[in-house]
Amino acid sequence: MKIPKKVTVAGVVLRVEWADMEGKWGDYDNDKHLIRLSKSLKKEKPDMAVATLLHEMVHASLRLTGVSEVLGDDNEEAVAVNIECIYLPAVEKLLVDRD
């Protein structure tokens, strides 16, 4: 899948950019409505770029709805990982099996 330059989460258009990043594959800036993905993903782990984008979109949804304020940083990350690794693959399987 090609990584889009924009995605919409909770009705908000978020820009998606490739960036030089150290020690992480992506992040989300709620003030700028910006998801950044590490350029190293493009070169070293292109299969992880989509998963990282989805993970950052989960962070965006939690922040845009105010849920992250209730969760705190550690719990927000745990929820994002759970949704990315458990829930989204289950939804994908359901959609594939439906066809």
ZAVO-810311 format. One record per residue (C-alpha): residue number from 1; x, y, z; residue in three letters. Coordinates in nm, 4 decimals. Each point is the difference from the previous one (the first is absolute). Layout:
BEGIN
+-----+----------+----------+----------+------+
| pos |        x |        y |        z | code |
+-----+----------+----------+----------+------+
| NUM |        X |        Y |        Z |  Ala |
...
+-----+----------+----------+----------+------+
This chain:
BEGIN
+-----+----------+----------+----------+------+
| pos |        x |        y |        z | code |
+-----+----------+----------+----------+------+
|   1 |   0.0000 |   0.0000 |   0.0000 |  Met |
|   2 |   0.1236 |   0.3461 |  -0.0841 |  Lys |
|   3 |   0.0043 |   0.2341 |   0.2988 |  Ile |
|   4 |  -0.2420 |   0.2903 |  -0.0589 |  Pro |
|   5 |   0.0984 |   0.3637 |   0.0559 |  Lys |
|   6 |  -0.3215 |   0.0593 |   0.1968 |  Lys |
|   7 |  -0.2389 |  -0.2103 |   0.2089 |  Val |
|   8 |  -0.3223 |   0.0920 |   0.1767 |  Thr |
|   9 |  -0.0579 |  -0.0967 |   0.3632 |  Val |
|  10 |  -0.3090 |   0.1080 |   0.1950 |  Ala |
|  11 |  -0.0842 |   0.2390 |  -0.2828 |  Gly |
|  12 |   0.3395 |   0.1734 |   0.0212 |  Val |
|  13 |   0.2405 |  -0.0041 |  -0.2943 |  Val |
|  14 |   0.3491 |  -0.0973 |   0.1142 |  Leu |
|  15 |   0.3125 |   0.0496 |  -0.2090 |  Arg |
|  16 |   0.2382 |  -0.2942 |  -0.0304 |  Val |
|  17 |   0.3682 |   0.0706 |  -0.0534 |  Glu |
|  18 |   0.3236 |  -0.1968 |  -0.0140 |  Trp |
|  19 |   0.2600 |   0.1326 |   0.2467 |  Ala |
|  20 |   0.3470 |  -0.0723 |   0.1328 |  Asp |
|  21 |  -0.0715 |  -0.1552 |   0.3387 |  Met |
|  22 |   0.2236 |  -0.1651 |   0.2559 |  Glu |
|  23 |  -0.1227 |  -0.2769 |   0.2265 |  Gly |
|  24 |  -0.3580 |  -0.0205 |  -0.1249 |  Lys |
|  25 |  -0.1949 |  -0.0868 |  -0.3126 |  Trp |
|  26 |  -0.2649 |   0.2708 |   0.0252 |  Gly |
|  27 |  -0.1778 |   0.2610 |   0.2056 |  Asp |
|  28 |  -0.3091 |   0.2172 |   0.0003 |  Tyr |
|  29 |  -0.0099 |   0.3752 |   0.0710 |  Asp |
|  30 |  -0.3526 |   0.0941 |   0.1040 |  Asn |
|  31 |   0.0639 |   0.3761 |  -0.0243 |  Asp |
|  32 |   0.1185 |  -0.0269 |  -0.3608 |  Lys |
|  33 |  -0.2325 |  -0.2868 |  -0.0975 |  His |
|  34 |   0.3097 |  -0.1744 |  -0.1313 |  Leu |
|  35 |   0.1087 |  -0.3630 |  -0.0098 |  Ile |
|  36 |   0.3710 |  -0.0479 |  -0.0625 |  Arg |
|  37 |   0.1429 |  -0.3315 |  -0.1166 |  Leu |
|  38 |   0.3679 |  -0.0823 |   0.0178 |  Ser |
|  39 |   0.1819 |   0.0037 |  -0.3323 |  Lys |
|  40 |   0.1821 |  -0.3115 |   0.1215 |  Ser |
|  41 |  -0.3278 |  -0.1918 |  -0.0365 |  Leu |
|  42 |   0.0036 |   0.0719 |  -0.3732 |  Lys |
|  43 |   0.3482 |  -0.1450 |  -0.0338 |  Lys |
|  44 |   0.0237 |  -0.2703 |   0.2643 |  Glu |
|  45 |  -0.3542 |  -0.1117 |   0.0898 |  Lys |
|  46 |  -0.2483 |   0.1095 |  -0.2683 |  Pro |
|  47 |  -0.2489 |  -0.2657 |   0.1163 |  Asp |
|  48 |  -0.0167 |   0.1745 |   0.3393 |  Met |
|  49 |  -0.0846 |   0.3419 |  -0.1447 |  Ala |
|  50 |  -0.3738 |  -0.0756 |  -0.0267 |  Val |
|  51 |  -0.0113 |  -0.1505 |   0.3491 |  Ala |
|  52 |   0.1778 |   0.3066 |   0.1371 |  Thr |
|  53 |  -0.2386 |   0.2323 |  -0.1815 |  Leu |
|  54 |  -0.2984 |  -0.1883 |   0.1478 |  Leu |
|  55 |   0.1614 |   0.0137 |   0.3453 |  His |
|  56 |   0.0445 |   0.3770 |  -0.0251 |  Glu |
|  57 |  -0.3580 |   0.0367 |  -0.1262 |  Met |
|  58 |  -0.1137 |  -0.1747 |   0.3205 |  Val |
|  59 |   0.1991 |   0.2548 |   0.2031 |  His |
|  60 |  -0.1670 |   0.2760 |  -0.2013 |  Ala |
|  61 |  -0.3469 |  -0.1410 |   0.0695 |  Ser |
|  62 |   0.0718 |  -0.0207 |   0.3723 |  Leu |
|  63 |   0.1325 |   0.3562 |   0.0139 |  Arg |
|  64 |  -0.2628 |   0.1567 |  -0.2249 |  Leu |
|  65 |  -0.2785 |  -0.1469 |   0.2144 |  Thr |
|  66 |   0.1637 |   0.0863 |   0.3339 |  Gly |
|  67 |   0.0350 |  -0.3627 |   0.1048 |  Val |
|  68 |   0.3785 |   0.0317 |   0.0293 |  Ser |
|  69 |  -0.0443 |   0.2520 |   0.2829 |  Glu |
|  70 |  -0.1790 |  -0.2645 |   0.2029 |  Val |
|  71 |   0.2459 |  -0.2776 |  -0.0888 |  Leu |
|  72 |   0.3355 |   0.1725 |   0.0499 |  Gly |
|  73 |   0.3020 |  -0.0681 |  -0.2221 |  Asp |
|  74 |   0.0828 |  -0.3583 |   0.1025 |  Asp |
|  75 |  -0.3588 |  -0.1199 |  -0.0195 |  Asn |
|  76 |  -0.0534 |   0.1818 |  -0.3298 |  Glu |
|  77 |   0.2943 |  -0.1885 |  -0.1515 |  Glu |
|  78 |  -0.1348 |  -0.3303 |   0.1346 |  Ala |
|  79 |  -0.3406 |   0.0687 |  -0.1550 |  Val |
|  80 |   0.1567 |   0.1016 |  -0.3337 |  Ala |
|  81 |   0.2089 |  -0.3185 |  -0.0116 |  Val |
|  82 |  -0.3030 |  -0.2132 |   0.0902 |  Asn |
|  83 |  -0.2155 |   0.1523 |  -0.2716 |  Ile |
|  84 |   0.2801 |  -0.0217 |  -0.2581 |  Glu |
|  85 |   0.1061 |  -0.3567 |   0.0799 |  Cys |
|  86 |  -0.3230 |  -0.1658 |   0.1165 |  Ile |
|  87 |  -0.3085 |   0.1876 |  -0.1169 |  Tyr |
|  88 |   0.1005 |   0.1172 |  -0.3492 |  Leu |
|  89 |   0.1235 |  -0.3448 |  -0.1138 |  Pro |
|  90 |  -0.3292 |  -0.1490 |   0.1239 |  Ala |
|  91 |  -0.1981 |   0.2574 |  -0.2000 |  Val |
|  92 |   0.2148 |  -0.0648 |  -0.3073 |  Glu |
|  93 |  -0.0602 |  -0.3757 |   0.0294 |  Lys |
|  94 |  -0.3729 |   0.0562 |   0.0397 |  Leu |
|  95 |  -0.0101 |   0.2146 |  -0.3144 |  Leu |
|  96 |   0.2106 |  -0.2457 |  -0.2019 |  Val |
|  97 |  -0.2071 |  -0.3000 |   0.1147 |  Asp |
|  98 |  -0.3216 |   0.1834 |  -0.0858 |  Arg |
|  99 |   0.0894 |   0.0155 |  -0.3679 |  Asp |
+-----+----------+----------+----------+------+
